[in-house]
Amino acid sequence: MATLQTLEEALVEELRDLYSAEQQLVEALPKMAKAATNKKLRAGFTEHLKQTEGHVERLEQAFQLLNEKPKAQTCQAMKGLIREGSEIIAEDAVPDVHDAFLIAAAQKVEHYEIASYGTVISWAEVLGLTEVRNLLEQTLEEEKETNEKLTEISDTIVHAPVA
Amino acid sequence: MATLQTLEEALVEELRDLYSAEQQLVEALPKMAKAATNKKLRAGFTEHLKQTEGHVERLEQAFQLLNEKPKAQTCQAMKGLIREGSEIIAEDAVPDVHDAFLIAAAQKVEHYEIASYGTVISWAEVLGLTEVRNLLEQTLEEEKETNEKLTEISDTIVHAPVA
């Protein structure tokens, strides 16, 4: 591969990583929903699945705006996050504790995405790519909202002692 | 393994994951520092290495307060994040772009830790474990500060076009 010379090339590379990350998440979210006991949590995962499918589409629009074919580049970090999520799904715990773990795993994923979108948004801004920036900003807002909703649900589940 | 029954058991398990994550980071940060071209960035990684060694110690203190032996449980997510970091270190790019990628990778790590410490702090709070909570809060503040410093350094490196 040729030496990456410009920030725009870096942006495309980072978007390919995110495109892989979001696709992995589309696969993982139904398993998280199935593993959740709390109804609000289950509904939250299902709702976020729909949003995540939208995030994949927005990335495709971003590639189009950049005159690039949508191409995923395996996101190793999301692979690790999802592996950790699978371990948690398999964990033997009473329902409330199990749900608390699922929320913890999901919030790690959200924070990963918040960091990634934060990066690509700042790069798009520097490059004056306003349309791309605005697309990604919409997704970032949804990731932040999801993270906040997870905290709210957690507050209703986590209590001491967990019975 | 027995069924996890209580939030305190969940907390111990989550701390073991963090203990592994911080230890992995102690191994990885010198490589990130070595790969950085920008002097401030290099110094930042070196400084954060010292902080991270302190985070390992704080986790050991937390285990002690909980009457648990410090025990790491491989953090798969951090493994993935560090694998992604290694790919970036090996990436062929001009210095500014390479540094921008290193910052992006480091901010993903910081956000992962912000999410994890956020979880254990809220659980410790619910459990009334004030000393444990305060210890972890100190680390969370340092992770947030590191993340902000990385954004500041990024602002001095990232520009368009990257020459």
Interface residues (C-beta under 8 A of the other chain):
Chain A: M1 A2 T3 L4 Q5 T6 L7 E8 E9 A10 E13 E14 D17 C75 Q76 A77 M78 K79 G80 L81 R83 E84 E87 E91 D92 A93 V94 D96 V97 H98 A100 F101 I103 A104 Q107 K108 E110 H111 Y112 I114 A115 S116 G118 T119 S122 W123 V126 L127 G128 T151 S154 V158 H159 A160 P161 V162
Chain B: M1 A2 T3 L4 Q5 T6 L7 E8 E9 A10 E13 E14 D17 C75 Q76 A77 M78 K79 G80 L81 R83 E84 E87 E91 D92 A93 V94 D96 V97 H98 A100 F101 I103 A104 Q107 K108 E110 H111 Y112 I114 A115 S116 G118 T119 S122 W123 V126 L127 G128 T151 S154 V158 H159 A160 P161 V162
